[in-house]
Amino acid sequence: MQTNDNTSQSNSTSKSRPGEVHWVVKMNHRNRTASWWIVFLILALQFHATGRDTTAWVLMSLQFLVYPHVVYLVARHARAPLETEINNLRLDDFCFGLWTAWLGFPLWITYLLVICGGINLAAFRGFRGALEAVALSAAGAAVSVAWFGLKFEPDTTMPVTALSMACLTVYLLLFARGAYFRALSLSETRHKLKLSEQALQGQLEAVHALQAQLTEQANRDPLTGLYNRRYLNDSLRREFGPGARTDQSVAVLLVDIDHFKQINDRDGHSAGDQVLKQVATLLQQQARANDVVCRYGGEEFLVLLPGLEVDAALSRAERYRQTVSVPGTVIAMDGAVVTLSIGVAGTTDKAVNPEHLIDRADKALYLAKSNGRNRSVLFAETDANVSVT
């Protein structure tokens, strides 16, 4: 019998480090040594009452005083200490069966040894372990009966009964105490794991937020805050790639700031940057939620307009141009208002290469510049069909 301090351990108990005694082996050695001294005293009282010879006393001393240290050494030096210790518990139960049958099944001693042995093995093997302990005790009893014959002397003296009851009470209390502290330890471990999980979740969310921020930064022009050509290419693949709606028109505006080089040369690059940022703000403010406004080049911007017909796209271009050309809307350089030239192109044919669509807008922009700037031009297949406003 032993008082097991950890009632919920199983074969998955963590292994000890090389050179270190497994904690289960140490625990069981301590408990077995202490509790079996009490059993020795109980049997000594029983022997005194029933009158046993010297051989019985020697065997009892070997079993309950020497045996605990022998099985400890065996488990300590075994390759699989935990499994060896569980086998030691099985051997305990078998020996308990031998002793109870040889003593004639004294009621309190038999109950004490069998129930405690069953609880010990159940702590490591569950209900199956309890049944296994009972079976091993029965096997030990059967061997004893076969060798020494069947005796049935269930009565015990009052001291033996009282000490057995006290021993069983202390054993169950210690077992409950071990279970209680084990439950506390598991609760603390779960709490720490929960805190660690929350911290890890927070770190993952921070990583995801950082990834989103880096992705956003990689897709944005650092000066104007508009999307860059990388993001534009991704948007074009979505509009013209597999799965895109074939009945939805797509329009493109290619916007150029007129005489931008003169602004830089005359007023400095800082003033030029201010013009770029304010034009970018205007383009973004008048865009729809699904429009894509990009900085396409130095002073060029591209506005991708999904689902917009070319006539509506031309109207949008004019609204941009007229808003910018109003005095005071954007920085005026020496009284000169900044103006825009815009090329417009559109298609309902998703088989059209998106680069070809942008090339059409670029040709329309070229015509806008050639025809005096500060105007919007809609691309047509022939120069005669170019619409200039």
PyMOL commands that set and color helices and strands:
alter all, ss='L'
color gray80, all
select helices_A, chain A and resi 23-50+54-76+81-102+107-148+158-218+229-240+260-267+269-285+310-325+354-370+383-385
alter helices_A, ss='H'
color red, helices_A
select strands_A, chain A and resi 250-257+292-295+300-306+340-347+376-378+387-388
alter strands_A, ss='S'
color yellow, strands_A
deselect
rebuild
show_as cartoon
